[in-house]
Amino acid sequence: MANTTLHPQGLTHDVQTVSSALHDLIQATHRLLLALWAAFTRHPEPSQVPSALQEANRLRAYADRLYSSDPRYARDLYAAAIRHEQLAAGRETARD
């Protein structure tokens, strides 16, 4: 049968090392969670939110690229751009 003996002088240093590593891990995890929270709860600046006209123009540009290969779908996209502008204009007049 084998016996194992622990020597406390080396154990104190090991406990401090593990304790320090755990403290650093907790701090890093805290910073990571704060960064994730900030990233997911951040709202875009008003200057970053495209207007209905900008969105409609992008949709029209996409329709222009598709027109040669699928004109029916491109016409549907043009109509969607017009509806989007009209709905946005209706919301703006409702606010005033």
N, C-alpha and C positions, 0 to 999 in steps of 0.2 A: 504494500500500500504506500502511495506517495503522499508526502505532506507539502503544502504550499504555505509560504510565509510572505506576508505583505510588509513592506518596509514603509512606514508612514512618512519619512522625510521626502521621498520621491513622489508620493501620492499627493501631497499638498501642492506641489508645483503643477502636477497634471490636472488637478481639480481647478486651479486658477486658469490654466490654459484653456480647458474646456469651457469654463465659465466665461472667459473673455471671448471665445469663439461664438458661443451662444448669444452673448450680448451683441456682437457685431452682426450676426445673422438676423436677430430680431430688429435691429436698426435698419438693415438693408431691406428686410421684408416690409417694414413700415414705410420706408421711402417708396418702394415699388407700389404698394397699395395706394399711397397718396397720388402717385403719378397716374396710375390706372384710373382712379376716381376722377382726377382732373381731366383726363383725356375723354372719358365717357360722359361726363356731365358738362363738358364745355359746349357752349352754344356759339355758333358762328357769328362773327361780327356782322352787323348790318351791311357793311360794304362787301362782304363775301357772299351774301345771299343774292343770287341772280334775280333780276326783275322778270316779270312775265314776258316782257318784250324780248329780253335776252334769251330766255328759255325757248320762246317761240322761234326766234331767229336761228338758234342752234338746231331746232327740229327741222326747220326749212332747209338749212344747209345739209343736214343728213338726208333729207328727201331729195335734194338736188343730186347728191352722190348716187342715190339708188335709182333715180328716174330711168336711166338707160337700161338697167337690168330688170326692174319691176315697176313700171309706171303706175299700175293700180295701187300698189302699196304706197308709193310716193305721194299720190293724190290723197290717200287717206291720211298720211302724215301732214300734208299741207292743211287739210281740213281740221285736224287735231290742233295744229298751231293756231289757227283762227279761233277755234272754240276756247282754247286756253287763254288767249288774249281777251276774248269777250267775257269769260268768266272772271278774270282778274279785274277787268274794268268794272264789272258789276259789283264786285266786292269793294272796290275803291269808292264807288259812288254810294254804296250802302253805309260806309264809314263816315262819309261827309255829312 
